[in-house]
Amino acid sequence: MPRKKKLKKNQSTHLYIDISSDLFLTIKGIKGIFPSYLIGMKPDVFLIIKTPTIISNEDLLSKGSSLMVRYTHLGDIYKFNTSILGENKEPFKVTYLSFPDVVDKIEYRDSPRVSSYIPASLLFKNIEVKGIISDISVAGCKFRTDSIDQLENLLIKKEGDVTLKFPVLGLDGIREFKGKIKKVAFENDLALGIGFIEIQKDARDIIASYIESSLEYRGK
């Protein structure tokens, strides 16, 4: 049966997280924050994480120990309380955690952001590269591309205005969006965080509606 719990604003019983996501653990009785990552889970039952390295007394990681776990997803910070269920040491150390009853979300963006897969082009001066928009909000998006060499000048400056061209569901043709680079990250490819400078009202309304629908679906 589904769990029934009176929730506060920005609380959920859903855990929005991807396998291999970085985790940051606060362990009761130990000072500091300890990095780990998610290895697997059985929803509503347990989580499996890489056992964090702790120089001090490892008995503090014994069964029943309490933890606070923080992680990020789509630009938001999430946190939850959990406890240690057990540990395996072979073939490498993993720790089993209780599945959280409640997950708290702390939004620090101006607007919510959702995952997407939108083919797009980015124009910088006389350079145009192809890529995808992997997440989007009414305030901006993340553009991903393999064309790192072509954007060398942009990456060195980490500034400058760009133009994004991509289709908007429900509107005809390819729309142009003026933006500015806010963040540069190298993952398996090049990821550019772009803040929109100009966005037409009809496109903004469609994007806002898409985000709202996605969040409602994700919350079911």
DRENDO-1510 file (C-alpha; in Angstrom, 1 decimal, always signed):
<recs>
REC; n; res; u; v; w
REC; 1; MET; +0.0; +0.0; +0.0 .
REC; 2; PRO; +1.3; +3.5; -0.7 .
REC; 3; ARG; +2.7; +5.4; +2.2 .
REC; 4; LYS; +0.5; +8.1; +3.6 .
REC; 5; LYS; +2.3; +11.0; +5.2 .
REC; 6; LYS; +1.4; +14.7; +5.9 .
REC; 7; LEU; +4.0; +16.6; +3.9 .
REC; 8; LYS; +5.3; +20.1; +4.1 .
REC; 9; LYS; +6.0; +22.3; +1.1 .
REC; 10; ASN; +8.9; +21.0; -1.0 .
REC; 11; GLN; +8.6; +17.5; +0.6 .
REC; 12; SER; +7.9; +14.3; -1.3 .
REC; 13; THR; +7.9; +10.6; -0.8 .
REC; 14; HIS; +9.4; +10.3; -4.3 .
REC; 15; LEU; +13.2; +10.0; -4.7 .
REC; 16; TYR; +14.4; +11.8; -7.9 .
REC; 17; ILE; +17.9; +10.5; -8.4 .
REC; 18; ASP; +20.0; +8.7; -11.1 .
REC; 19; ILE; +22.3; +5.7; -10.6 .
REC; 20; SER; +25.9; +6.9; -10.1 .
REC; 21; SER; +24.7; +10.3; -8.8 .
REC; 22; ASP; +27.2; +11.9; -6.4 .
REC; 23; LEU; +26.0; +11.9; -2.7 .
REC; 24; PHE; +27.3; +13.9; +0.2 .
REC; 25; LEU; +26.8; +12.3; +3.6 .
REC; 26; THR; +26.7; +13.8; +7.1 .
REC; 27; ILE; +27.1; +11.0; +9.6 .
REC; 28; LYS; +25.9; +11.4; +13.2 .
REC; 29; GLY; +28.8; +11.5; +15.5 .
REC; 30; ILE; +31.4; +12.4; +12.9 .
REC; 31; LYS; +32.4; +15.9; +11.9 .
REC; 32; GLY; +32.6; +16.7; +8.1 .
REC; 33; ILE; +30.9; +15.8; +4.9 .
REC; 34; PHE; +31.8; +12.5; +3.2 .
REC; 35; PRO; +31.4; +11.9; -0.6 .
REC; 36; SER; +29.9; +8.8; -2.0 .
REC; 37; TYR; +27.7; +7.8; -5.0 .
REC; 38; LEU; +24.6; +5.8; -5.7 .
REC; 39; ILE; +25.1; +2.2; -7.0 .
REC; 40; GLY; +21.6; +0.9; -6.9 .
REC; 41; MET; +18.3; +0.7; -5.1 .
REC; 42; LYS; +15.1; -1.3; -4.6 .
REC; 43; PRO; +12.4; +1.4; -4.4 .
REC; 44; ASP; +10.7; +1.8; -1.0 .
REC; 45; VAL; +13.1; -0.8; +0.4 .
REC; 46; PHE; +16.8; +0.2; +0.3 .
REC; 47; LEU; +19.6; +2.1; -1.4 .
REC; 48; ILE; +23.1; +0.8; -2.2 .
REC; 49; ILE; +26.0; +3.3; -2.0 .
REC; 50; LYS; +29.8; +3.2; -2.2 .
REC; 51; THR; +31.0; +3.0; +1.4 .
REC; 52; PRO; +32.5; +6.4; +2.2 .
REC; 53; THR; +36.1; +6.5; +3.4 .
REC; 54; ILE; +36.3; +7.5; +7.1 .
REC; 55; ILE; +39.6; +7.8; +8.7 .
REC; 56; SER; +38.2; +7.8; +12.3 .
REC; 57; ASN; +36.3; +5.1; +14.0 .
REC; 58; GLU; +34.6; +2.9; +11.4 .
REC; 59; ASP; +32.2; +1.5; +14.0 .
REC; 60; LEU; +30.3; +4.7; +13.5 .
REC; 61; LEU; +29.2; +3.2; +10.2 .
REC; 62; SER; +27.7; +0.2; +11.9 .
REC; 63; LYS; +24.1; -1.0; +11.4 .
REC; 64; GLY; +21.6; +1.5; +12.7 .
REC; 65; SER; +23.8; +4.5; +12.4 .
REC; 66; SER; +21.9; +7.7; +11.2 .
REC; 67; LEU; +22.9; +9.7; +8.1 .
REC; 68; MET; +21.8; +12.8; +6.3 .
REC; 69; VAL; +22.2; +12.5; +2.5 .
REC; 70; ARG; +22.3; +15.4; +0.1 .
REC; 71; TYR; +22.5; +15.4; -3.7 .
REC; 72; THR; +21.6; +17.5; -6.7 .
REC; 73; HIS; +19.2; +16.7; -9.5 .
REC; 74; LEU; +18.3; +19.1; -12.4 .
REC; 75; GLY; +19.8; +22.0; -10.5 .
REC; 76; ASP; +17.9; +21.5; -7.2 .
REC; 77; ILE; +19.3; +20.3; -3.9 .
REC; 78; TYR; +17.6; +17.3; -2.2 .
REC; 79; LYS; +18.2; +15.9; +1.2 .
REC; 80; PHE; +16.9; +13.0; +3.3 .
REC; 81; ASN; +17.5; +11.2; +6.5 .
REC; 82; THR; +18.3; +7.5; +6.5 .
REC; 83; SER; +20.1; +4.8; +8.5 .
REC; 84; ILE; +22.6; +2.0; +7.7 .
REC; 85; LEU; +21.1; -1.4; +7.1 .
REC; 86; GLY; +24.4; -3.3; +6.6 .
REC; 87; GLU; +27.6; -3.5; +4.5 .
REC; 88; ASN; +29.3; -5.8; +2.0 .
REC; 89; LYS; +33.1; -5.8; +1.6 .
REC; 90; GLU; +33.5; -8.0; -1.5 .
REC; 91; PRO; +34.3; -7.4; -4.3 .
REC; 92; PHE; +34.4; -3.8; -3.0 .
REC; 93; LYS; +32.8; -2.0; -0.1 .
REC; 94; VAL; +29.1; -1.1; -0.4 .
REC; 95; THR; +26.7; +0.1; +2.2 .
REC; 96; TYR; +23.0; -0.5; +2.3 .
REC; 97; LEU; +20.7; +2.4; +3.5 .
REC; 98; SER; +17.1; +2.5; +4.4 .
REC; 99; PHE; +14.9; +4.0; +1.7 .
REC; 100; PRO; +13.8; +7.5; +2.8 .
REC; 101; ASP; +10.3; +8.2; +4.0 .
REC; 102; VAL; +10.5; +11.8; +3.0 .
REC; 103; VAL; +12.7; +13.7; +0.6 .
REC; 104; ASP; +13.1; +17.5; +1.0 .
REC; 105; LYS; +13.8; +19.7; -2.0 .
REC; 106; ILE; +15.6; +23.0; -1.8 .
REC; 107; GLU; +15.1; +25.0; -5.0 .
REC; 108; TYR; +17.7; +27.6; -5.6 .
REC; 109; ARG; +16.9; +28.5; -9.2 .
REC; 110; ASP; +14.5; +31.2; -10.3 .
REC; 111; SER; +12.4; +28.7; -12.0 .
REC; 112; PRO; +12.0; +24.8; -12.0 .
REC; 113; ARG; +14.0; +22.9; -14.6 .
REC; 114; VAL; +13.1; +19.6; -16.2 .
REC; 115; SER; +14.9; +17.0; -18.4 .
REC; 116; SER; +14.5; +17.2; -22.2 .
REC; 117; TYR; +16.0; +16.0; -25.4 .
REC; 118; ILE; +15.6; +18.7; -28.0 .
REC; 119; PRO; +17.8; +18.9; -31.1 .
REC; 120; ALA; +19.3; +22.4; -31.2 .
REC; 121; SER; +22.0; +24.6; -32.8 .
REC; 122; LEU; +24.2; +27.1; -31.0 .
REC; 123; LEU; +25.6; +30.2; -32.8 .
REC; 124; PHE; +28.6; +32.0; -31.5 .
REC; 125; LYS; +29.9; +34.8; -33.8 .
REC; 126; ASN; +30.4; +33.0; -37.1 .
REC; 127; ILE; +30.4; +29.5; -35.6 .
REC; 128; GLU; +27.4; +27.1; -35.5 .
REC; 129; VAL; +27.5; +23.8; -33.8 .
REC; 130; LYS; +24.8; +21.0; -33.4 .
REC; 131; GLY; +23.8; +19.5; -30.1 .
REC; 132; ILE; +20.9; +18.9; -27.8 .
REC; 133; ILE; +19.1; +20.7; -25.0 .
REC; 134; SER; +19.2; +18.2; -22.1 .
REC; 135; ASP; +17.2; +20.3; -19.6 .
REC; 136; ILE; +15.2; +23.5; -19.8 .
REC; 137; SER; +13.4; +26.1; -17.8 .
REC; 138; VAL; +11.8; +29.4; -18.7 .
REC; 139; ALA; +15.0; +31.1; -17.5 .
REC; 140; GLY; +17.5; +29.0; -19.5 .
REC; 141; CYS; +18.7; +25.6; -20.5 .
REC; 142; LYS; +21.7; +23.2; -20.7 .
REC; 143; PHE; +23.1; +22.7; -24.2 .
REC; 144; ARG; +25.3; +19.7; -24.8 .
REC; 145; THR; +27.6; +19.1; -27.8 .
REC; 146; ASP; +30.6; +17.1; -28.9 .
REC; 147; SER; +32.0; +20.0; -30.9 .
REC; 148; ILE; +34.4; +21.2; -28.3 .
REC; 149; ASP; +37.2; +22.3; -30.6 .
REC; 150; GLN; +34.9; +24.7; -32.6 .
REC; 151; LEU; +34.0; +26.5; -29.3 .
REC; 152; GLU; +37.6; +27.0; -28.0 .
REC; 153; ASN; +37.4; +30.8; -28.1 .
REC; 154; LEU; +34.1; +30.8; -26.2 .
REC; 155; LEU; +35.4; +28.4; -23.6 .
REC; 156; ILE; +38.6; +30.5; -23.0 .
REC; 157; LYS; +36.5; +33.6; -22.4 .
REC; 158; LYS; +33.6; +31.9; -20.7 .
REC; 159; GLU; +31.5; +34.8; -21.7 .
REC; 160; GLY; +29.7; +36.3; -24.7 .
REC; 161; ASP; +26.3; +36.2; -26.1 .
REC; 162; VAL; +25.0; +33.2; -28.0 .
REC; 163; THR; +21.9; +32.3; -30.0 .
REC; 164; LEU; +20.1; +29.0; -29.7 .
REC; 165; LYS; +17.9; +27.6; -32.4 .
REC; 166; PHE; +15.5; +24.8; -31.6 .
REC; 167; PRO; +11.8; +23.8; -32.2 .
REC; 168; VAL; +9.2; +24.4; -29.5 .
REC; 169; LEU; +6.5; +21.8; -29.3 .
REC; 170; GLY; +3.2; +23.3; -30.3 .
REC; 171; LEU; +4.7; +26.2; -32.3 .
REC; 172; ASP; +5.6; +26.2; -36.0 .
REC; 173; GLY; +9.2; +26.4; -37.3 .
REC; 174; ILE; +12.5; +26.8; -35.5 .
REC; 175; ARG; +12.7; +29.5; -32.9 .
REC; 176; GLU; +15.7; +31.6; -31.9 .
REC; 177; PHE; +16.6; +32.4; -28.3 .
REC; 178; LYS; +19.3; +34.9; -27.3 .
REC; 179; GLY; +21.3; +33.9; -24.3 .
REC; 180; LYS; +24.5; +34.2; -22.3 .
REC; 181; ILE; +26.8; +31.4; -21.1 .
REC; 182; LYS; +26.5; +31.0; -17.3 .
REC; 183; LYS; +28.4; +27.8; -16.8 .
REC; 184; VAL; +30.8; +25.5; -18.7 .
REC; 185; ALA; +31.3; +21.9; -17.7 .
REC; 186; PHE; +33.1; +18.9; -19.2 .
REC; 187; GLU; +31.4; +15.6; -18.8 .
REC; 188; ASN; +31.4; +13.0; -21.5 .
REC; 189; ASP; +30.9; +16.0; -23.8 .
REC; 190; LEU; +30.7; +19.8; -23.4 .
REC; 191; ALA; +27.8; +21.1; -21.3 .
REC; 192; LEU; +26.9; +24.8; -21.4 .
REC; 193; GLY; +24.5; +26.4; -19.0 .
REC; 194; ILE; +22.8; +29.2; -20.9 .
REC; 195; GLY; +20.5; +31.9; -19.5 .
REC; 196; PHE; +17.9; +33.3; -21.8 .
REC; 197; ILE; +18.2; +37.0; -22.5 .
REC; 198; GLU; +15.3; +37.3; -25.0 .
REC; 199; ILE; +12.3; +34.9; -25.2 .
REC; 200; GLN; +9.0; +35.5; -27.0 .
REC; 201; LYS; +5.9; +35.3; -24.9 .
REC; 202; ASP; +4.3; +32.4; -26.9 .
REC; 203; ALA; +7.5; +30.4; -26.6 .
REC; 204; ARG; +7.8; +31.2; -22.9 .
REC; 205; ASP; +4.2; +30.1; -22.3 .
REC; 206; ILE; +4.7; +26.8; -24.1 .
REC; 207; ILE; +7.9; +26.0; -22.2 .
REC; 208; ALA; +6.2; +26.9; -18.9 .
REC; 209; SER; +3.3; +24.6; -19.8 .
REC; 210; TYR; +5.7; +21.8; -20.8 .
REC; 211; ILE; +7.6; +22.1; -17.5 .
REC; 212; GLU; +4.4; +22.2; -15.4 .
REC; 213; SER; +3.1; +19.1; -17.2 .
REC; 214; SER; +6.4; +17.3; -16.7 .
REC; 215; LEU; +6.5; +18.1; -13.0 .
REC; 216; GLU; +2.9; +16.9; -12.5 .
REC; 217; TYR; +3.7; +13.6; -14.4 .
REC; 218; ARG; +6.9; +13.1; -12.4 .
REC; 219; GLY; +5.0; +13.6; -9.1 .
REC; 220; LYS; +2.4; +10.9; -9.8 .
</recs>
